[in-house]
Amino acid sequence: MKKKPRRVYSESFKINKVQMYETGRMSISAMSKLYDISETALYKWVDKYRSGPLQ
């Protein structure tokens, strides 16, 4: 089984997705499916956003 290649997302992309979640426009689960991003990654972005700027 091949691993998926690691993807790098821009800070603006991450902030946009966190804001979509924070404002209730989309759930983590829905974003995960729509953008093919793991729920774990999205939750990490949310945690980082809440504690300071994303990197």
Secondary structure, DSSP 8 states (H G I E B T S, - for coil): ----------HHHHHHHHHHHHTTSS-HHHHHHHHT--HHHHHHHHHHHHHS---
